[in-house]
Amino acid sequence: MKRNLGNIVFAVLALTTVIVWIFFPPNSDGVENYLRYHVGMTIGSLVITLMSFSLFISTRPRWAEPYFGGLDKMYVTHRYMSTAAFLLMFVHLLVVPLHIENLALGNYLAIVAFLGFVAIVMPTLAPRIPFLDKLTSGTYEGWRSLHGFIGIFFILGYLHSITVNAPHSMAINWNQIFVFLGIGSYIYTEVLSRFLGKQVPYTVEAVNHPNTSTTEVVMRAKGKPIKHAHAGQFLFVKFTGDKVLKEKHPFTISSAPHEDVLRVTIKACGDFTRHLFQHLKPGTDAFIEGAYGMFNYKTGGERQIWIAGGIGITPFLSFLRDLKTDLPFDVDFYYTVRHPEETIFADEIEDIAKTHPRLNLHIRHSSIHGSLSVDEIVKNAGGSANMHHVYMCGPFPMVRAFERKFVEAGIDKKNIHFEEFNFR
Protein backbone atom coordinates (compact mmCIF):
# COMPACT_ATOMS: atom_id res chain seq x y z
CA MET A 1 0.00 0.00 0.00
CA LYS A 2 2.77 2.45 0.96
CA ARG A 3 4.52 1.99 -2.41
CA ASN A 4 1.37 3.23 -4.20
CA LEU A 5 0.39 5.95 -1.74
CA GLY A 6 1.92 8.72 -3.85
CA ASN A 7 -0.08 7.72 -6.93
CA ILE A 8 -3.23 7.41 -4.82
CA VAL A 9 -2.73 10.93 -3.43
CA PHE A 10 -2.22 12.32 -6.94
CA ALA A 11 -5.35 10.55 -8.20
CA VAL A 12 -7.43 11.84 -5.28
CA LEU A 13 -6.22 15.42 -5.80
CA ALA A 14 -6.95 15.26 -9.55
CA LEU A 15 -10.45 13.90 -8.86
CA THR A 16 -10.97 16.55 -6.20
CA THR A 17 -10.10 19.23 -8.77
CA VAL A 18 -12.95 18.02 -10.98
CA ILE A 19 -15.36 17.78 -8.02
CA VAL A 20 -14.52 21.29 -6.84
CA TRP A 21 -15.34 22.71 -10.28
CA ILE A 22 -18.62 20.76 -10.34
CA PHE A 23 -19.77 22.02 -6.94
CA PHE A 24 -18.36 25.54 -7.32
CA PRO A 25 -19.13 26.39 -10.95
CA PRO A 26 -18.23 29.77 -12.48
CA ASN A 27 -20.79 32.53 -12.59
CA SER A 28 -23.02 32.09 -15.64
CA ASP A 29 -24.19 35.71 -15.96
CA GLY A 30 -23.71 36.95 -19.50
CA VAL A 31 -21.71 33.92 -20.61
CA GLU A 32 -22.41 32.42 -24.02
CA ASN A 33 -22.12 28.64 -24.40
CA TYR A 34 -21.90 28.36 -20.62
CA LEU A 35 -21.72 24.55 -20.52
CA ARG A 36 -18.72 24.53 -22.85
CA TYR A 37 -17.06 27.21 -20.76
CA HIS A 38 -17.64 25.24 -17.58
CA VAL A 39 -16.32 21.99 -19.01
CA GLY A 40 -13.37 23.71 -20.70
CA MET A 41 -12.35 25.50 -17.53
CA THR A 42 -12.59 22.27 -15.54
CA ILE A 43 -10.33 20.52 -18.04
CA GLY A 44 -7.92 23.45 -18.04
CA SER A 45 -7.73 23.32 -14.26
CA LEU A 46 -7.07 19.58 -14.42
CA VAL A 47 -4.22 20.22 -16.88
CA ILE A 48 -2.62 22.62 -14.37
CA THR A 49 -3.03 20.03 -11.59
CA LEU A 50 -1.41 17.23 -13.59
CA MET A 51 1.44 19.44 -14.83
CA SER A 52 2.17 20.57 -11.27
CA PHE A 53 2.52 16.90 -10.25
CA SER A 54 4.97 16.33 -13.12
CA LEU A 55 7.04 19.35 -12.15
CA PHE A 56 7.07 18.21 -8.53
CA ILE A 57 8.42 14.77 -9.51
CA SER A 58 11.12 16.50 -11.60
CA THR A 59 12.61 17.81 -8.32
CA ARG A 60 13.53 14.16 -7.55
CA PRO A 61 12.59 14.27 -3.85
CA ARG A 62 14.29 11.34 -2.13
CA TRP A 63 11.86 11.48 0.79
CA ALA A 64 8.98 10.64 -1.58
CA GLU A 65 10.55 7.48 -3.05
CA PRO A 66 8.96 5.03 -0.56
CA TYR A 67 5.50 6.30 -1.53
CA PHE A 68 5.99 5.46 -5.22
CA GLY A 69 8.30 2.46 -5.07
CA GLY A 70 11.45 4.34 -6.07
CA LEU A 71 12.48 7.24 -8.29
CA ASP A 72 12.17 5.08 -11.41
CA LYS A 73 8.50 4.44 -10.62
CA MET A 74 8.03 8.14 -9.91
CA TYR A 75 9.20 8.90 -13.43
CA VAL A 76 6.69 6.41 -14.81
CA THR A 77 4.03 8.45 -13.01
CA HIS A 78 5.66 11.61 -14.40
CA ARG A 79 5.27 10.30 -17.97
CA TYR A 80 1.65 9.30 -17.43
CA MET A 81 0.78 12.67 -15.85
CA SER A 82 2.53 14.66 -18.57
CA THR A 83 0.94 12.63 -21.37
CA ALA A 84 -2.53 12.95 -19.82
CA ALA A 85 -2.07 16.72 -19.41
CA PHE A 86 -0.85 17.01 -23.00
CA LEU A 87 -3.89 15.17 -24.38
CA LEU A 88 -6.28 17.15 -22.19
CA MET A 89 -4.84 20.37 -23.66
CA PHE A 90 -6.22 19.32 -27.03
CA VAL A 91 -9.62 18.62 -25.46
CA HIS A 92 -9.51 22.00 -23.70
CA LEU A 93 -8.83 23.78 -27.01
CA LEU A 94 -11.69 21.94 -28.71
CA VAL A 95 -14.21 22.53 -25.93
CA VAL A 96 -13.66 26.17 -24.92
CA PRO A 97 -15.56 28.58 -27.24
CA LEU A 98 -13.09 30.73 -29.16
CA HIS A 99 -14.01 33.86 -31.09
CA ILE A 100 -11.26 34.38 -33.65
CA GLU A 101 -12.30 37.94 -34.33
CA ASN A 102 -11.91 38.90 -30.68
CA LEU A 103 -8.73 37.29 -29.41
CA ALA A 104 -7.42 38.61 -26.10
CA LEU A 105 -3.95 38.52 -24.55
CA GLY A 106 -4.89 35.34 -22.70
CA ASN A 107 -5.62 33.58 -25.99
CA TYR A 108 -2.21 34.43 -27.40
CA LEU A 109 -0.56 33.22 -24.20
CA ALA A 110 -2.50 29.96 -24.58
CA ILE A 111 -1.24 29.50 -28.14
CA VAL A 112 2.40 30.09 -27.12
CA ALA A 113 2.08 27.76 -24.11
CA PHE A 114 0.42 25.04 -26.18
CA LEU A 115 3.02 25.15 -28.95
CA GLY A 116 5.74 25.09 -26.31
CA PHE A 117 4.29 21.97 -24.72
CA VAL A 118 4.01 20.34 -28.15
CA ALA A 119 7.70 21.09 -28.85
CA ILE A 120 8.72 19.54 -25.51
CA VAL A 121 6.41 16.54 -25.27
CA MET A 122 6.49 15.27 -28.86
CA PRO A 123 10.25 14.42 -28.87
CA THR A 124 9.57 12.32 -25.78
CA LEU A 125 6.57 10.50 -27.25
CA ALA A 126 8.06 10.12 -30.74
CA PRO A 127 11.85 10.57 -30.51
CA ARG A 128 12.60 8.82 -33.80
CA ILE A 129 10.75 11.31 -36.01
CA PRO A 130 13.65 13.14 -37.74
CA PHE A 131 12.46 16.75 -37.41
CA LEU A 132 11.57 16.17 -33.74
CA ASP A 133 14.94 14.54 -33.10
CA LYS A 134 16.63 17.75 -34.29
CA LEU A 135 14.99 19.65 -31.42
CA THR A 136 17.07 17.63 -28.96
CA SER A 137 20.18 17.13 -31.16
CA GLY A 138 19.50 13.40 -30.72
CA THR A 139 21.03 13.38 -27.24
CA TYR A 140 19.79 12.83 -23.70
CA GLU A 141 21.25 16.19 -22.65
CA GLY A 142 19.52 17.92 -25.57
CA TRP A 143 16.21 16.38 -24.51
CA ARG A 144 16.88 17.39 -20.91
CA SER A 145 17.72 20.99 -21.87
CA LEU A 146 14.54 21.25 -23.93
CA HIS A 147 12.56 19.77 -21.05
CA GLY A 148 13.91 22.55 -18.81
CA PHE A 149 11.61 25.05 -20.55
CA ILE A 150 8.45 23.24 -19.50
CA GLY A 151 8.06 25.36 -16.37
CA ILE A 152 8.06 28.54 -18.45
CA PHE A 153 5.20 27.25 -20.56
CA PHE A 154 3.42 26.11 -17.39
CA ILE A 155 3.60 29.70 -16.11
CA LEU A 156 2.35 31.03 -19.47
CA GLY A 157 -0.54 28.56 -19.26
CA TYR A 158 -1.42 29.88 -15.83
CA LEU A 159 -1.22 33.50 -17.02
CA HIS A 160 -3.55 32.50 -19.85
CA SER A 161 -6.06 31.20 -17.30
CA ILE A 162 -6.18 34.53 -15.43
CA THR A 163 -6.20 36.85 -18.46
CA VAL A 164 -9.01 35.43 -20.61
CA ASN A 165 -11.75 37.22 -18.69
CA ALA A 166 -13.26 33.94 -17.61
CA PRO A 167 -16.14 34.05 -15.10
CA HIS A 168 -14.92 34.04 -11.50
CA SER A 169 -15.23 30.84 -9.49
CA MET A 170 -14.28 29.79 -5.97
CA ALA A 171 -12.62 26.80 -7.65
CA ILE A 172 -9.92 29.13 -8.97
CA ASN A 173 -8.64 29.44 -5.41
CA TRP A 174 -8.20 25.65 -5.33
CA ASN A 175 -6.17 25.96 -8.51
CA GLN A 176 -3.69 28.29 -6.85
CA ILE A 177 -2.40 25.43 -4.68
CA PHE A 178 -1.17 23.57 -7.77
CA VAL A 179 0.07 26.71 -9.48
CA PHE A 180 2.34 27.40 -6.48
CA LEU A 181 3.40 23.73 -6.34
CA GLY A 182 4.31 23.72 -10.05
CA ILE A 183 6.12 27.07 -10.10
CA GLY A 184 7.92 26.32 -6.83
CA SER A 185 9.04 22.92 -8.12
CA TYR A 186 10.31 24.45 -11.36
CA ILE A 187 12.29 27.16 -9.56
CA TYR A 188 13.80 24.56 -7.24
CA THR A 189 14.82 22.25 -10.11
CA GLU A 190 16.30 24.91 -12.38
CA VAL A 191 17.77 27.34 -9.83
CA LEU A 192 17.75 26.48 -6.14
CA SER A 193 19.00 22.89 -6.39
CA ARG A 194 22.33 24.19 -7.71
CA PHE A 195 22.93 26.01 -4.43
CA LEU A 196 21.47 23.52 -1.95
CA GLY A 197 24.14 20.84 -2.12
CA LYS A 198 22.20 18.42 -4.30
CA GLN A 199 25.23 17.94 -6.58
CA VAL A 200 28.18 16.65 -4.55
CA PRO A 201 31.75 17.13 -5.89
CA TYR A 202 33.87 14.01 -6.47
CA THR A 203 37.15 13.26 -8.24
CA VAL A 204 37.71 10.39 -10.65
CA GLU A 205 40.34 8.31 -8.89
CA ALA A 206 40.67 5.51 -11.44
CA VAL A 207 39.31 4.47 -14.83
CA ASN A 208 39.41 0.71 -15.49
CA HIS A 209 38.36 -1.35 -18.50
CA PRO A 210 37.32 -4.87 -17.43
CA ASN A 211 36.72 -5.74 -21.10
CA THR A 212 36.84 -4.04 -24.50
CA SER A 213 33.48 -2.30 -24.15
CA THR A 214 33.07 -1.54 -20.43
CA THR A 215 34.37 1.20 -18.16
CA GLU A 216 34.61 1.05 -14.39
CA VAL A 217 34.83 4.56 -12.95
CA VAL A 218 36.12 4.86 -9.38
CA MET A 219 35.28 8.18 -7.69
CA ARG A 220 36.18 9.67 -4.32
CA ALA A 221 34.30 12.48 -2.58
CA LYS A 222 36.11 15.79 -2.16
CA GLY A 223 34.22 16.39 1.07
CA LYS A 224 31.17 14.73 2.56
CA PRO A 225 30.04 11.86 0.29
CA ILE A 226 26.51 11.27 -0.92
CA LYS A 227 24.20 9.14 1.21
CA HIS A 228 24.43 5.62 -0.21
CA ALA A 229 21.78 3.92 1.92
CA HIS A 230 21.75 0.39 0.50
CA ALA A 231 23.22 -1.76 -2.25
CA GLY A 232 21.43 -1.57 -5.60
CA GLN A 233 20.89 2.18 -5.76
CA PHE A 234 21.78 4.49 -8.64
CA LEU A 235 23.07 8.03 -9.07
CA PHE A 236 23.26 10.84 -11.61
CA VAL A 237 26.76 11.95 -12.58
CA LYS A 238 28.39 14.48 -14.90
CA PHE A 239 32.08 15.10 -15.55
CA THR A 240 33.60 18.53 -16.07
CA GLY A 241 36.05 19.69 -18.71
CA ASP A 242 34.45 17.82 -21.63
CA LYS A 243 31.47 19.10 -23.60
CA VAL A 244 30.08 15.57 -24.00
CA LEU A 245 30.77 14.25 -20.51
CA LYS A 246 29.23 17.32 -18.84
CA GLU A 247 25.84 15.76 -19.63
CA LYS A 248 24.23 14.35 -16.47
CA HIS A 249 23.39 10.64 -16.81
CA PRO A 250 22.03 7.97 -14.45
CA PHE A 251 24.13 4.90 -13.60
CA THR A 252 23.78 2.11 -11.08
CA ILE A 253 26.31 2.08 -8.26
CA SER A 254 28.38 -1.12 -8.41
CA SER A 255 30.30 -0.57 -5.17
CA ALA A 256 29.02 -1.48 -1.71
CA PRO A 257 27.63 1.22 0.62
CA HIS A 258 30.43 0.68 3.14
CA GLU A 259 33.23 1.40 0.63
CA ASP A 260 35.02 4.75 0.84
CA VAL A 261 34.76 5.23 -2.94
CA LEU A 262 31.92 5.08 -5.44
CA ARG A 263 32.17 2.78 -8.43
CA VAL A 264 29.95 2.78 -11.51
CA THR A 265 30.37 0.21 -14.29
CA ILE A 266 29.29 1.45 -17.71
CA LYS A 267 28.92 -0.34 -21.04
CA ALA A 268 29.83 1.63 -24.17
CA CYS A 269 26.55 1.39 -26.06
CA GLY A 270 25.68 5.00 -26.97
CA ASP A 271 27.38 8.27 -27.92
CA PHE A 272 27.90 9.36 -24.31
CA THR A 273 29.13 6.01 -22.99
CA ARG A 274 31.42 5.39 -25.98
CA HIS A 275 32.94 8.84 -25.50
CA LEU A 276 33.37 8.11 -21.80
CA PHE A 277 35.11 4.80 -22.58
CA GLN A 278 37.59 6.57 -24.88
CA HIS A 279 38.20 9.88 -23.13
CA LEU A 280 37.49 9.82 -19.37
CA LYS A 281 40.73 10.19 -17.40
CA PRO A 282 41.70 9.95 -13.72
CA GLY A 283 41.71 13.34 -12.01
CA THR A 284 38.56 14.54 -13.77
CA ASP A 285 36.10 16.39 -11.54
CA ALA A 286 32.66 14.85 -11.21
CA PHE A 287 29.38 16.04 -9.71
CA ILE A 288 27.07 13.39 -8.29
CA GLU A 289 23.40 13.51 -7.33
CA GLY A 290 21.81 10.70 -5.37
CA ALA A 291 21.70 8.00 -4.36
CA TYR A 292 18.23 6.94 -5.50
CA GLY A 293 16.28 3.74 -5.91
CA MET A 294 14.60 0.97 -3.93
CA PHE A 295 16.01 -2.07 -5.72
CA ASN A 296 16.89 -3.84 -2.47
CA TYR A 297 17.00 -7.63 -2.08
CA LYS A 298 17.03 -7.28 1.73
CA THR A 299 13.32 -6.43 1.64
CA GLY A 300 12.50 -9.65 -0.25
CA GLY A 301 11.50 -13.12 0.88
CA GLU A 302 13.45 -16.15 2.09
CA ARG A 303 13.80 -17.56 -1.45
CA GLN A 304 15.06 -15.33 -4.24
CA ILE A 305 15.99 -15.42 -7.91
CA TRP A 306 18.46 -12.85 -9.24
CA ILE A 307 18.81 -12.32 -12.99
CA ALA A 308 21.49 -10.07 -14.53
CA GLY A 309 21.54 -9.55 -18.28
CA GLY A 310 24.76 -8.03 -19.63
CA ILE A 311 25.61 -4.74 -17.93
CA GLY A 312 22.61 -5.41 -15.69
CA ILE A 313 25.16 -7.10 -13.44
CA THR A 314 25.88 -3.71 -11.80
CA PRO A 315 23.33 -3.70 -8.93
CA PHE A 316 24.17 -7.34 -8.19
CA LEU A 317 27.86 -6.44 -7.94
CA SER A 318 26.80 -4.00 -5.24
CA PHE A 319 24.68 -6.71 -3.59
CA LEU A 320 27.61 -9.16 -3.56
CA ARG A 321 30.23 -6.65 -2.46
CA ASP A 322 27.96 -5.71 0.43
CA LEU A 323 27.93 -9.26 1.86
CA LYS A 324 29.90 -8.71 5.06
CA THR A 325 28.17 -11.65 6.79
CA ASP A 326 26.39 -14.81 5.65
CA LEU A 327 23.71 -14.32 3.01
CA PRO A 328 20.37 -14.61 4.88
CA PHE A 329 18.41 -15.87 1.83
CA ASP A 330 18.48 -18.79 -0.58
CA VAL A 331 19.42 -17.21 -3.91
CA ASP A 332 19.62 -18.62 -7.43
CA PHE A 333 21.74 -16.06 -9.27
CA TYR A 334 21.82 -16.05 -13.09
CA TYR A 335 24.36 -13.85 -14.87
CA THR A 336 23.84 -14.14 -18.61
CA VAL A 337 25.79 -12.60 -21.50
CA ARG A 338 26.04 -13.51 -25.17
CA HIS A 339 29.77 -14.31 -25.39
CA PRO A 340 32.34 -15.28 -22.71
CA GLU A 341 34.44 -12.16 -23.35
CA GLU A 342 31.47 -9.97 -22.37
CA THR A 343 31.55 -11.32 -18.80
CA ILE A 344 32.98 -8.85 -16.28
CA PHE A 345 34.28 -9.46 -12.75
CA ALA A 346 33.61 -13.18 -13.14
CA ASP A 347 36.49 -14.20 -10.84
CA GLU A 348 35.31 -11.84 -8.10
CA ILE A 349 31.72 -13.05 -8.41
CA GLU A 350 32.77 -16.71 -8.28
CA ASP A 351 34.99 -16.11 -5.24
CA ILE A 352 32.12 -14.45 -3.38
CA ALA A 353 29.74 -17.27 -4.34
CA LYS A 354 32.19 -19.86 -2.96
CA THR A 355 32.06 -18.23 0.48
CA HIS A 356 28.24 -18.13 0.59
CA PRO A 357 26.70 -21.62 0.32
CA ARG A 358 23.17 -20.20 0.05
CA LEU A 359 24.15 -18.42 -3.19
CA ASN A 360 23.76 -20.71 -6.19
CA LEU A 361 25.61 -19.05 -9.10
CA HIS A 362 24.91 -19.66 -12.81
CA ILE A 363 27.15 -17.76 -15.26
CA ARG A 364 25.70 -18.36 -18.68
CA HIS A 365 26.84 -17.57 -22.24
CA SER A 366 23.85 -17.69 -24.57
CA SER A 367 26.00 -18.23 -27.68
CA ILE A 368 27.18 -21.50 -26.10
CA HIS A 369 24.42 -22.61 -23.72
CA GLY A 370 21.39 -21.08 -25.44
CA SER A 371 19.13 -18.35 -24.14
CA LEU A 372 18.09 -18.42 -20.52
CA SER A 373 14.39 -19.25 -20.04
CA VAL A 374 11.93 -18.93 -17.18
CA ASP A 375 11.11 -22.64 -17.56
CA GLU A 376 14.76 -23.50 -16.82
CA ILE A 377 14.83 -21.14 -13.84
CA VAL A 378 11.65 -22.61 -12.38
CA LYS A 379 12.98 -26.14 -12.91
CA ASN A 380 16.18 -25.26 -11.02
CA ALA A 381 14.03 -23.78 -8.25
CA GLY A 382 12.49 -27.20 -7.64
CA GLY A 383 9.67 -27.09 -10.17
CA SER A 384 7.81 -24.20 -8.54
CA ALA A 385 8.82 -20.61 -7.91
CA ASN A 386 5.53 -19.40 -6.40
CA MET A 387 7.17 -18.42 -3.11
CA HIS A 388 10.20 -16.70 -4.66
CA HIS A 389 11.02 -13.03 -5.00
CA VAL A 390 12.62 -12.16 -8.35
CA TYR A 391 15.16 -9.36 -8.88
CA MET A 392 16.08 -8.49 -12.48
CA CYS A 393 18.29 -5.98 -14.23
CA GLY A 394 19.16 -6.01 -17.92
CA PRO A 395 17.81 -4.97 -21.32
CA PHE A 396 14.27 -3.77 -20.78
CA PRO A 397 12.66 -6.06 -23.42
CA MET A 398 14.27 -9.05 -21.66
CA VAL A 399 13.05 -7.87 -18.25
CA ARG A 400 9.49 -7.32 -19.48
CA ALA A 401 9.41 -10.72 -21.20
CA PHE A 402 10.70 -12.46 -18.08
CA GLU A 403 8.19 -10.60 -15.90
CA ARG A 404 5.32 -11.85 -18.06
CA LYS A 405 6.63 -15.43 -17.98
CA PHE A 406 7.17 -15.39 -14.21
CA VAL A 407 3.59 -14.20 -13.67
CA GLU A 408 2.39 -17.04 -15.90
CA ALA A 409 4.50 -19.40 -13.76
CA GLY A 410 2.56 -18.34 -10.68
CA ILE A 411 4.77 -15.67 -9.08
CA ASP A 412 2.85 -12.73 -7.62
CA LYS A 413 3.62 -9.60 -9.66
CA LYS A 414 4.40 -7.62 -6.51
CA ASN A 415 7.25 -10.07 -5.82
CA ILE A 416 8.94 -9.27 -9.15
CA HIS A 417 11.37 -6.37 -8.78
CA PHE A 418 13.18 -4.33 -11.43
CA GLU A 419 13.93 -0.70 -12.18
CA GLU A 420 12.43 1.12 -15.15
CA PHE A 421 15.64 2.90 -16.14
CA ASN A 422 14.10 5.46 -18.48
CA PHE A 423 14.01 9.08 -17.36
CA ARG A 424 12.59 10.57 -20.55
N, C-alpha and C positions, 0 to 999 in steps of 0.2 A: 504493500500500500504506500509506504513512504517513498519508494522509487518513482511513483506516479503522481505524487501529491502536487508537484509543480504544474504538471499538465492539467490536473483537475482544477487547481486554482485558476489557471488561465481560462479554461473552458467556462468556469462559473462566472468569472468577471466578464467574458465576452457575452455570455447569455444575459447577465445582469444589464449590460449596456443596451441590449435590445429591449428588455423588459422596462427599463427606465424610460426609454423613448415611447413605449406603448402607453405607459401610465401617466407620463408627463409630456403629452404631445405639444408641438408648437402652436402658437396662437393662429387661428384660421382666418382672422379678420382681413378681408381684402386680398386674400391669396388665391390666385387662379390655380387650378389643377392641384388642390390641396392634398389629395391622397398621394399623388406622385411626389410632391414636396416632402410629405411626412416619411414616406418609404425611403426616398433618396437621402434624406438627412440621417435617418437611422442607419442606412448602409454606410454613409460617409463617416459617421461616428464609430461604427464597427471597424472600418478601415484604420482609423486613428488608433483604436484600442489594440488591434492586432499588430500594427507597425510598432507601437510602443513596446510590446512584448519582445518583438524581434530585436529592437535596439537595446533593450535591457539584457538579453542573452548575449549580445555582442560585447558586453563589458566583461564577459567570462568570469562571473562571480564564483569563486571556489566554494563559498559557503552554501551555494544553492545546488551543488552537484548531487548530494544525497537525495534530493527531492525530485530528480529527473533520472537518476541512474548513471550519472557521469556527464562530463562536458560533451562527449560525442553524442549522447542522446539529447542533450540540450540543443545541439545544432541541428538535429533532425527536427525537433520542434520548431526551431528558427526557420528552417526551410518551409515547413508546412504553413506556419503563420504568415511568412512573407508571400508565399504563393497564393494563399487564400486572400490576403489583402490585395494583391495585384489583380486577381480575378474580380474581386468585389469592386475595384475601381472602375472596371468596364461596366459593371451593372449600374453603379452609381451614375456614370455618364449617360447611360441609356435611359435611366428612370427620371432623373431630375429634369424638369422642363427648362429648356434653354431658348432664349429669344436672341437669335443671331444679330438682329438689328439693334439690340440694346445691351451689348456686352459691358460688364462693369469690370473694375480692377480685379475683383475676386475671381472672375471667370478667366482672365488672363493668367493669374497666378495658378489656377487649377490646370490650365493647359501646360504651363511650364513644369509644374510638379509631376503631372502625369507622364509627360515625355521623358522627364528625368528618371522616373521609376522604370519606364520601359527600357531605357538605355542601360540601367543597372541590372534589372532582373532578367532580361532576355539572354544575356551572355551566360547567366547561371543555368537557365532552363534549357538553352540550346547552344552550348559552347562551340559546337562544330560547324555552325553556319559561318562561312568565311567572313562576311562583312561584320558580324557580331564579334568574331574572334579578334578582329583588328582593334576593337574598342579596348581590349585588355592586353594587346600585344602578344596574345597566346600564352601568357605566363600567369602563375598564381599571384605574383606580386602586382601585376597589372590589374587582375581581377580585384584584388584586395584594395588597391588604390581607388579604383572606380567605385567600389562598394563604400568607400569612405565618404562619398558625397550623399549617401542616402539620407542622412540626418538633415542636410540642407533642404532636400525636397520634402522631407517630413514637415519641416518648419513652414515651407511655402504652402503645403497642403493645409496646415492649420490656419495660416493667414488667409487662405482662400475661404475657409469655413467661417471666419469672422468678418469678412469684407464683402459678402454677396448679398447683404441686406436680407438675410433669411429671418423668418419670424422667430422671436425670442422664445426660449423654452428653458424650464428648470433643468432639463436634461443636459443642457450645455455645461452647467456647472460640474456635472459628473464627468463630462469629457475632459475638463481641465486636469483631473487627476492623471490621466494617461498622456496628456500633452506634456505635463511637467516630467513624468516618468521618461518619456521618449527623448525630450530635449536634454534632460539631465544625464541620461545614459549616453547620448551622443557626445556631449561635452566631456564626460569622463573618459570615454574611449579615445577620442581624438586629441584631447588636450591634457586633462588632469592626470591620466595614468602615466604619462611620461615623467611626472614630477613626484609621484607617490610610491616610488620604489618597486613598481610592478616588474620592471626589467632589471635583472640583477647582473652586474658585470662579472665575467669570467675570462680566463685566458686559456687558449688551446695549448695544452701541455704536450700532447703527442698526437700524431696522425699515423695510424697503422692500416695496413691493407691485408686482411686475412685471406683474401683471394683476389683474382684479377678484376673484380667488379664491385668490391665492397670496401667501405671506409669505416674504420673505428676511430671516432674522435674522442679524445680524453681531455676533459676540461676541469680546471680548478678555479674555485671562487676567489675573487680578489679581496673580498671581505666576508660578510655573512652569506652563507650559501642559501639557495632556495630550500623550501621545506619539501623534502622528498619523504612522504608519509609511509608509503608501502611499495613493495616491488610490483612492477607492471604498469606504473604510471608513465605519462608522456609529458613533453615540454615543447615550448616554441623557442627557436633559437635563430639568431641572425649573426653574421660575422662582419666585422667592419673592414674597410680598406679595399673592398672589391665590389664593383657595381652589381654583380650577380649575387654574390653571397650575402649582401646586405638585406636580401629578401628574408622575411621571417617565415620559417616553415616548422611544422610539427613533426617530432620524431619520438619514438618510444625510448625510454631510458633503459639501457641494457646493464647498467651497474646496479649493485645492491644499495639499499638506503643507508647502510652503515658505512659505506666506503667514503673516503675523504675527497674523492673526485667523482665527476659525472662522466659516464660513457654513453655515447649513442652510436649505433651501428647502422650504417646507411648503404643501401644498394644503389649503384649508379644506373638509374632506369629512366631518367628524365633530364631536361636541360640543366636544372639546378644541381641535381645530385651527380651528374657526370662532371660538371664544372668543379664541384666540391672535390670529387675524387682526384681530379687532375691538378687543382690549384691550391687547396687549403694547406697551410703550413703551420707548424708549431710557432707559438708566439702571437698568433692572431688574436685580437680581442673579440669576445663574443658577448652577446646580451641574451639572457635566458629569462623566459617567463614560465612559471609553473610551480610545482608539478600539478598535473591534472589527471583525472581518470579514476575509475573504480573497478578496473580489471584486476581482481584480487582473489586468488584461489583460497586464501585463508577464510573467506566467508562462505565457501562451498561445503559440500557434504563429505562424508567419510570416504566415498569412492569417487574418483575423478578420472576424466579422460582429458589429456592435453594434446592439442594438435597444432603444430607449427608448420606452415607452408612457406618455404623459401626464407625471405628476410623476416617473415613472421616469427622467427625464432627469438626476436629481440626481447619481448616481455618475459619469455620463459628463461632466457639467460639471467634476467633480473631475479626471477623466482629461484632459480638454482643457486645463484651466487649469494642469495639471502639465507640459505639453509645453514644456520649456525648450529642447529640441533637436529635431532631425528625428524624426518618428515612425518607429520601426524596423520597423513592420509594415504590410502592406497591409490597410486597413480599409474595409469598406462599412458606413457608419453610417446607420441609419434612426431618425429621430425622428418619431413619429406621434402626432397628436392629432386630436380630432374636428373642431374648428373653428379657423380661423386665429387668433382672439383668445385661444385657450388656449395658444398657443405662447409660451414664455418664453425670454429671452436669445437670441433668434434671430440678432440682428445680431452678437453676440459669437461665437456658434457659427460663423456663416458667415465671419467674419473669421479665426478660427483655422483653419478648413478651407482657406481660400485660401492660407495660408502653409505648408500641409502637403500636398504633391501626392499622397502615398500615402493620404490620407484622402478617401474618396469619400462626400460628404454627400447624404442624401435627407431633406428635411423634407416630411412628408406630412400632408395634412388629409383624413381619411377621408370627411367630408361632401362633399368635392369630388372627390377622386381614388379613392374606394372604399377598402375595408379592405385593409390590407397582408396579403400571403399569403406563405407559405414558398415556393410555386412561383415567385412573382415574385423573391424574394430569391435563390433558386438560379439562376434564369435570368440575373440580373444578375451572379452570381458566375462566369458562363461555362458554365452548364449542369450543373455539378457542384460540390457544396460538401463533398465527403468529407474534404478535407484542412483544412477550416476549423475554427477555434475560435469558438464563439458565446457572446456575453455579452448577457444580457437583464435588464431591470428594468422593471416595469410592473405592471398589475393581474394578480393571481396566476392567474386563469382564462386570461388571454391567454398568460402565460408557460408554463403547463402545456400548453396547446393547441399552442403553437409548439414546445415540446420534443418532443412526440409526433410532430409533422410532420417535424421535423428528423431524428429517428431514422429515420423511414420513408424520408427522403431519403438516408440512408446515412451520416449523421454519428454518430460514436461518442458514446455518451451521456456518457462522461467528459470529452468536449470541449465539453459544453454547460454553461455556468456561469450561475447565478442565485442570489439569496439568498431563503430562505424566511422572509420578514419577518413571522413570527407567533410571539410570545413567550408565548402562552397555552398 
